[in-house]
Amino acid sequence: MKIGLFFGSFNPIHNGHLIIAGYLSEFSDLDQVWLMVSPHNPHKLKRTLLQDHHRLALVKIALGDNRKIKASDIEFKLDKPSFTVVTLAYLHEKFPEHQFALILGSDNLETFHKWKNYEQILEHNELYVYPRKGSEGGPLLQHPKVKLIDAPLMELSSTFIRDAIKAKKDVRYMLPESAWNYLEEMNFYK
């Protein structure tokens, strides 16, 4: 099986994340997409970052019974800080029957050369790159392991949603109803 790994804090998950994951699960050669919920980096103080288990719960609730898109907490079990190259090595060892590809925005591709052991990542994995406003992707866009995906351009961000909730704006239609209800019930970001 070929699995696309979509890393993020998902703080909170929103419809933009789901549209990208859904597009790749239906309109690419990926069999599944795993939303890789990244753990809180203990070296950074982020007052707005929900605890790991809440962010994972939000992703699971948002996905419901989707068989092609899964929530993953694999990075919660690995050493911190988590580096993508380490997570990929763990996944290749644990699931040797699967192929893995990274899903990232063109803005992240522009700085991919700064990632730890990025050459090793490219040697063993494909990168599925979706468009981001104001980003061309940089020189790695021409790399043979990089696939530019014609996914919808999404401008929605978790930061925007958190700020809007704090400002008492109603953003319920920007995230799945189940995730919105969870945020409201737990009184998060207010």
N, C-alpha and C positions, 0 to 999 in steps of 0.2 A: 504494500500500500504506500502511496505517496502522500505525505502529510505536510501541510503548510503550517508553520509556526508563526503566530502573530503575537509578539511580545508587547506587554504594556502594563501600566499600573492600573488601568481601567478604573479611574478614580473620579467619577463613576463611568461605567460602561454607558455608551450612548448609541443612538441609531447610526451615526457615522461609522463606528467600529463594526456594527452588525452588517451594514451595507457592504463594506469592504470584504468582511469575512464571507458573507453570503454570496457576493459576486465571485470571489475566488473559488468557493466550494461548488458553484454551478457552472461557471464559464471558463474554467481552466482545467488542466489535467490533474489537479489535486483531488485525491479521494476524500480527504478530510482536512479541516482546518482546526487547529488547536489554539485556543486563546490562552496564552501563557501568562498568567497573572504574576507579575514581578513582585517579589517581597520588598518590604520597606527596608531601605538601606539604613543600617543603624548609625552610620556616620553622618547622616543628614537629618536635621530637625525639620520636619514638614508637618506643621500643625493641621494642614488641610488633608493629609493623606489618611484615609480610613485604615483601620487595622486590616491586616492581610485577610483574615477570615471573613470580614464583611465584604471586601472587594470580590473575593472568590464567590461568596453567596450571591452577590449582585449579578455576576456573570452567569452563574448557574440558573438563577431565576430568569434572567433575560433570555437565555437560550431555550429554556423549556425542554421539550423532548426532541430537539433537532438531532438527528443521527449523524449529520455531516459536519457539525461544528460542536466542539467539546471544550469544556473548561479544564484547565490544567493547573495544578498546584505543585508541579514537579520542582520548581525553583525554591519552594519553601523548605525543601528537605536538603538542599545543597548549601555548601559553605557561602557565607556572605563576605564581601559583596559578590553578587552573582555576575559572572561574565558569560556572555553568549557562547563563547568557544568551549567553556567547561560544561555548560548545559547540553550543548550539542554532542560532546564526547560521551556524556552520561546517557543521552538518548540513543546514540548509535550502539552503545554497549548493551543497554537494556532491551532495545527493540531492533536487533540486527536484521530482522525481516522487512523493516520499513526504510523508505527513503525520506529524507527530511529536506524541506526548503524553507528559507526565511521569507517572511512577508514584511516588507517595510516601505515606508514612503520615500519618494524621491529626495526629500530633504535629508533623510537619514543616510541615503546612499552618498550624498555629497560629503559626508563626514565619516563614511564607513572605513576609510583608510586609517582612522584614529582608533578604531576598535582593537581590543587586545587580540593579537594573532589573526587579524582579518584575512591574511593570505591563506591560512589553514582553513578558515571557514569557507572561503571561496573554492578551495581545492576539493572539498568534500560535499558541498551543498550548493544548490542553486538559490538565487535571490529573486523573488517575485516582487517587483517594484511597482507600486501604484502612484499615480500623480498627486502632487501637492502644489497648491498655488504658490507661484513665485519661485519654483524650483525646477531646474532642468535635469538634475540627477548627477551632474559632474562627469569626470572622465571614466569612472567605472561603469557607466551606462553601456559602454562598448564592450565590456568584458563578456566572454562567451557564456559564463554561468549566470549572467544577469538577464532576466526576462522582464521587459516592460509590459505591464498589464494595463489594458485600456479600461480600467475601472472608473466609476463615477468620481468626479472631483468633489471631495468632501471638505467643507470649511468648518465644520462643527468641532469643538474641542471640549474636553473635560474641564479645562480651566474656565472657559466661558460659562459652562453649566454651573460650576461651583460658585462663581462670582454672581451669576444671575440669581441663584437660590439665596445667597447671602443678602442680595439686594431686594429680596422678596418678590422676584419675578416668577411668573408661572411658566416653567419650561417643560411641563409634563409631556408635551408632544415631541420632545427632542430625544426621549429615551423610551424604552419599552415600558408599557403601563405597569408591569410587574416590578420593574426596577424603580420606577417613580414611587409606587406604593411603599416599597421597602424604605426608600429614602425618607419619605414623609413619616412613616411609622416610627422610624428610628430618630427622626428629627436631625438628620445629618446636614452639614454644611451651613447651618443657620447661625 
